[in-house]
């Protein structure tokens, strides 16, 4: 543990995992934590034609030693959105490091995966120039995409405001249009906002491609006050909504997924009560199974 702590605090550059001939996907020993040289965070979203599920995990190893990111390949009928977050954003380097780059390449090689970059805007308090620079840095990853496989297909803006002001609306519009206009962002240049709650309807005009209108534990999701807010104030239709619910009782996961699929295309449902953005949890298979069943 001291070595792990030193790696996490920056006293050691990496945490080395020894062994190359274990019966795991990459040959190293079974472990139940994130290798600090691997992808440290991400949001995974899975969708069928009109249904999307999501989870904030990449490169996690379970007690069985199975790299669960490989399960993307096992579900070709689901499309996954991976939100890449090297260091609370793209990090200080212009390109991902060797280990992070390896994982991006593994993910983008799959036809049912899209990647988007994480950018925190601190409720429009961050300097918009800094936000612009982070978007451009992500765009630069694709300069040699045909060789490296690196690149993002959009940006996930975290900590977006839910209350309207002219300043907030202008800020968000500038950020969104920067994504849409920046060469190097691949595909349809998807823009996702995460206020974590229902935003003011005026922020939906025109608004982003997708908004996370709920990011709460299961118990709060079930509250009468929150249900009323979702029913009366939600300005978006289903294709533009994302729901993230954690701390769900394992036996309720499938039921909740079926319910939320009627409300939004983008879903994150997990039984994890802590560290729910750094591992899949025991309910991952239930989540995927519920997403694959036709409504």
C-alpha positions in Angstrom: 0.0 0.0 0.0 2.8 2.6 0.6 3.9 2.2 -3.0 0.3 2.6 -4.2 -0.1 5.8 -2.1 3.2 7.2 -3.4 2.1 6.6 -7.0 -1.3 8.3 -6.3 0.4 11.3 -4.7 3.0 11.7 -7.5 6.0 10.7 -5.4 6.4 7.8 -7.8 5.8 8.3 -11.6 3.9 5.0 -12.0 2.7 1.9 -10.1 4.5 -1.1 -11.7 2.6 -4.4 -11.9 4.9 -7.3 -12.3 4.3 -10.6 -14.1 3.7 -11.3 -17.8 2.4 -14.9 -17.9 -0.7 -14.9 -15.8 -4.0 -16.1 -17.3 -5.4 -12.6 -17.8 -5.9 -10.5 -20.9 -2.7 -8.6 -20.5 -0.6 -11.2 -18.6 -0.3 -9.3 -15.4 -1.7 -10.5 -12.1 -5.3 -10.3 -11.0 -6.1 -7.0 -9.4 -9.2 -5.1 -8.3 -8.0 -1.5 -8.7 -7.2 0.8 -11.5 -3.6 0.7 -12.8 -2.5 4.3 -12.5 -0.8 4.0 -15.9 -4.1 2.9 -17.5 -7.1 5.1 -18.1 -8.0 6.6 -14.8 -11.5 7.7 -15.6 -14.1 7.5 -18.2 -17.8 7.3 -18.8 -19.0 4.3 -20.8 -22.3 4.5 -22.5 -24.0 1.7 -24.3 -26.9 2.0 -26.7 -29.1 -0.1 -28.9 -30.7 1.6 -31.9 -32.6 4.1 -29.7 -31.3 3.2 -26.2 -28.1 4.3 -24.6 -26.6 3.2 -21.3 -23.6 4.7 -19.6 -21.0 4.1 -16.9 -18.0 6.1 -15.8 -15.4 3.3 -16.0 -12.6 2.3 -18.3 -9.9 -0.5 -17.9 -11.2 -2.0 -14.7 -10.1 -5.5 -13.5 -12.5 -7.7 -11.5 -11.5 -10.5 -9.1 -11.7 -12.9 -12.0 -9.0 -11.0 -13.8 -11.3 -10.2 -16.7 -10.8 -6.8 -18.3 -14.4 -5.7 -18.4 -13.7 -3.1 -21.1 -13.3 -6.1 -23.4 -17.0 -6.8 -22.8 -17.6 -4.1 -25.4 -16.6 -6.6 -28.0 -19.0 -9.2 -26.5 -22.0 -6.9 -27.1 -21.8 -5.8 -30.8 -25.4 -4.7 -30.8 -24.8 -2.0 -28.2 -22.9 1.2 -29.0 -20.6 2.6 -26.3 -19.7 6.2 -25.6 -16.4 6.5 -23.7 -15.8 9.8 -21.9 -12.0 10.1 -21.7 -10.6 12.0 -18.7 -6.8 11.7 -18.4 -6.3 14.3 -15.6 -9.5 16.2 -14.9 -9.4 17.2 -18.5 -6.8 16.3 -21.2 -3.8 17.0 -18.9 -0.8 19.1 -19.4 0.8 17.1 -22.3 -0.4 17.7 -25.8 -0.9 13.9 -26.4 -1.9 11.0 -24.2 0.9 9.0 -22.7 1.9 5.6 -24.0 -0.3 3.6 -21.6 -3.4 5.9 -22.0 -2.8 5.9 -25.8 -2.8 2.1 -25.9 -6.2 2.0 -24.2 -7.7 4.6 -26.4 -6.5 2.6 -29.4 -8.1 -0.6 -28.1 -11.4 1.2 -27.6 -11.6 3.1 -30.9 -10.7 0.0 -32.8 -14.2 -1.3 -32.0 -16.9 -0.2 -34.4 -19.4 0.2 -31.6 -17.4 2.8 -29.7 -17.3 6.6 -29.7 -15.0 8.6 -27.5 -15.6 12.1 -26.1 -13.2 14.2 -24.0 -14.0 15.4 -20.5 -13.9 19.2 -19.9 -14.9 20.7 -16.5 -16.3 24.2 -16.7 -17.1 24.8 -13.0 -20.6 26.3 -13.7 -19.2 28.7 -16.2 -16.6 30.1 -13.7 -13.6 28.7 -15.6 -11.9 31.0 -18.1 -13.5 30.3 -21.4 -10.0 30.6 -23.0 -8.9 27.7 -20.8 -11.9 25.6 -21.9 -11.1 26.4 -25.5 -7.5 25.3 -25.1 -8.6 22.0 -23.6 -11.0 21.4 -26.6 -8.2 22.1 -29.0 -5.9 19.8 -27.1 -8.4 16.9 -27.5 -8.8 17.8 -31.2 -5.0 17.5 -31.6 -5.1 13.8 -30.6 -6.5 12.9 -34.0 -3.6 14.5 -36.0 -2.3 11.0 -36.9 -5.6 9.1 -36.2 -5.1 6.6 -39.0 -1.9 5.4 -37.4 -2.5 5.9 -33.6 -6.2 5.4 -33.4 -6.4 8.4 -31.1 -9.2 11.0 -31.2 -12.5 12.1 -29.7 -15.9 12.4 -31.3 -17.1 15.2 -29.1 -16.8 16.8 -25.6 -18.5 16.1 -22.3 -18.9 19.4 -20.4 -19.1 18.7 -16.7 -20.5 21.0 -14.0 -22.7 23.0 -16.4 -25.2 25.3 -14.8 -28.9 24.5 -14.5 -30.0 28.1 -13.8 -30.4 30.6 -16.6 -28.5 33.8 -17.0 -27.5 35.7 -20.2 -23.8 35.1 -19.2 -24.3 31.4 -18.7 -26.2 31.0 -22.0 -23.5 32.9 -23.9 -20.7 30.9 -22.3 -22.3 27.5 -23.1 -23.1 28.6 -26.6 -19.4 29.6 -27.2 -18.2 26.3 -25.8 -20.6 24.2 -27.8 -19.9 26.1 -31.1 -16.2 25.7 -30.4 -16.6 21.9 -30.4 -18.7 22.0 -33.6 -16.2 24.2 -35.4 -12.9 22.7 -34.3 -11.1 20.6 -36.9 -9.8 17.4 -35.4 -12.9 16.6 -33.4 -14.1 13.5 -35.2 -17.5 12.4 -36.5 -20.6 14.5 -35.6 -18.7 16.4 -32.8 -21.1 15.5 -30.1 -21.7 18.0 -27.2 -22.9 16.7 -23.8 -23.8 18.9 -20.8 -23.9 17.6 -17.3 -25.7 19.9 -14.9 -26.8 16.8 -13.0 -30.4 18.1 -12.7 -33.1 19.5 -14.9 -31.9 22.8 -16.5 -33.9 25.9 -17.2 -35.8 25.5 -20.4 -34.1 28.6 -21.9 -30.8 26.7 -21.8 -32.3 24.1 -24.2 -32.7 26.7 -26.9 -30.9 25.4 -28.9 -28.9 23.6 -26.2 -26.4 20.7 -26.5 -26.9 17.4 -28.3 -27.4 15.6 -24.9 -28.0 16.8 -21.3 -27.6 14.8 -18.2 -30.8 15.8 -16.5 -30.2 13.6 -13.4 -27.2 12.5 -11.5 -28.4 11.2 -8.1 -28.5 8.1 -5.9 -31.4 5.7 -6.3 -33.2 6.8 -3.1 -33.3 10.5 -4.2 -34.4 9.5 -7.7 -37.4 7.8 -6.2 -38.4 10.9 -4.1 -41.7 12.5 -4.9 -40.1 16.0 -5.3 -37.6 14.8 -7.9 -40.2 12.9 -9.8 -42.4 15.9 -10.0 -39.5 18.1 -11.2 -38.7 15.6 -14.0 -42.4 15.4 -15.0 -43.1 19.1 -15.0 -39.9 21.0 -15.8 -37.9 18.8 -18.2 -37.4 20.8 -21.4 -35.9 18.0 -23.5 -37.4 15.0 -25.3 -36.1 11.5 -24.8 -33.2 11.4 -27.4 -31.5 14.4 -25.8 -31.7 13.1 -22.2 -29.1 11.3 -20.0 -29.8 9.8 -16.6 -27.2 8.7 -14.1 -28.4 6.8 -11.1 -26.0 5.1 -8.6 -26.5 3.1 -5.3 -29.3 1.1 -6.9 -30.2 -2.1 -5.0 -28.9 -5.0 -7.2 -32.4 -6.5 -7.5 -33.7 -3.2 -8.8 -31.2 -2.5 -11.5 -33.0 -4.2 -14.4 -36.4 -2.7 -13.4 -34.9 0.8 -13.2 -33.1 0.4 -16.6 -36.4 -0.5 -18.3 -38.1 2.5 -16.6 -35.4 4.9 -17.6 -35.2 3.7 -21.2 -38.6 5.3 -21.7 -37.3 8.6 -20.3 -33.9 9.0 -21.9 -31.5 7.4 -24.4 -28.4 7.8 -22.3 -28.3 5.8 -19.1 -25.9 5.0 -16.3 -27.3 2.6 -13.7 -25.1 0.9 -11.1 -25.4 -0.7 -7.7 -22.1 0.8 -6.6 -22.5 3.1 -3.5 -19.0 4.6 -3.7 -16.3 4.8 -6.4 -19.1 4.3 -8.8 -17.2 6.3 -11.5 -14.1 4.1 -11.3 -15.6 0.6 -11.5 -18.5 -1.3 -13.0 -19.8 -3.0 -9.9 -21.5 -6.4 -9.6 -24.6 -5.1 -11.5 -22.8 -4.5 -14.8 -24.1 -7.8 -16.4 -27.7 -6.9 -15.3 -27.3 -3.5 -16.7 -26.1 -4.7 -20.1 -28.7 -7.5 -20.2 -31.5 -5.0 -19.6 -30.2 -2.7 -22.3 -30.0 -5.5 -24.9 -33.6 -6.6 -24.4 -35.9 -5.1 -27.0 -38.7 -2.8 -25.5 
